[in-house]
Amino acid sequence: GWLAALLSIVAVEYAFAYPIGIFGLGIKDLPWLTAFAIYATVANILSSHRRRMVAQLLQMHAELERRVDERTADLRRSNNQLIRATAKRVRAEVELRKSQVELGRIGRIITVGEFTASIAHEINQPLGAIVANGAAARNWLQRNPPEFSEIAKSVDAMIAAGERAAEVINKIRSLVSEEPSELKTMDVNELVGSVFELTQLGFRKAEIKISFQFEPGLPPIRGDRVQLQHVFLNLLNNAVEAMSDLMANTAELLIRTEHSPGNRVSIVFEDCGSGFVDADITRIFEPFYSTKKNGMGMGLSICRTIVKLHGGRINVSQRSPRGVAFRVILPAGAPS
Ligand code: ADP
């Protein structure tokens, strides 16, 4: 800019100012030279300012483009990640659905298995009682003279067991036809006693001392009589089996009933048998878990289901020095 101004002064002085063709600046030229210099300075300042602005704008534009490129690359990366994550999630969902279907299938198999095992289990007990009582009746018959009063007792027990089996079958039929189970209000002590009567003969043979501590005046419970009898019968049988290795007359089972806090009633079975084989005692309630040679492993799982249906729970603990205690806790008066 400054070079252009200088050349302009030289050109004007040489080619346009008189005398033309001679270069010679004097005092008289000072005013226009000053004015020219001021204009040239202002024009130079303005144009260099404009140039700086344009350069700045270009720089900003380049910077903006660079940022846009960077952000686009970032977005593309995130998008790819998102696509990969979505694909992974879809795969996981498919896997999950597959597992759910498989679980449902296994669940149905277990339910059918549990139901079949439950029927077999429920019918087996009265059948066993009928066979044991039949054998006893035959023994009494073979005596000379035959013990008619004992025979009558055995036959009565057989009839009671037969009726129980029929009741169980009716119960299963009503279960299948979805008829509501028959709820009754019952005295717990009488209910536990009735179970003992069903099996008395077998225990006499097994030489187990069974004692009762029934708390008087317990509030009644409401529930399905046959189902609850089944629970207590099962706990009784398990206790007897756990004590089968004990010497005669050392096997003792204590059955207690008592009032529990929160208007509940507890029925406790304390044996002095072998105790639990497995340290993880929660497993005993799993379907098909059994440590017995011919065990089906369904008894306790069914018991727990029944007790739960009645709004109660079963607690279990090891006893010292040996044996286990099962505590069935049922709400008084429920379920309505
Ligand atoms: P099962 O009697 O067919 O084995 P259960 O469900 O009734 O099936 O019992 C499961 C397991 O719980 C038994 O195999 C046994 O190991 C354990 N168990 C149950 N009751 C007792 C008990 N009174 N003492 C020791 N172990 C017991």
Boltz pocket constraint, residues with backbone or C-beta under 6 A from the ligand:
constraints:
  - pocket:
      binder: B
      contacts: [[A, 234], [A, 235], [A, 238], [A, 239], [A, 242], [A, 271], [A, 273], [A, 274], [A, 275], [A, 276], [A, 277], [A, 284], [A, 285], [A, 286], [A, 289], [A, 290], [A, 291], [A, 292], [A, 294], [A, 295], [A, 296], [A, 297], [A, 298], [A, 299], [A, 300], [A, 301], [A, 323], [A, 324]]
      max_distance: 6.0
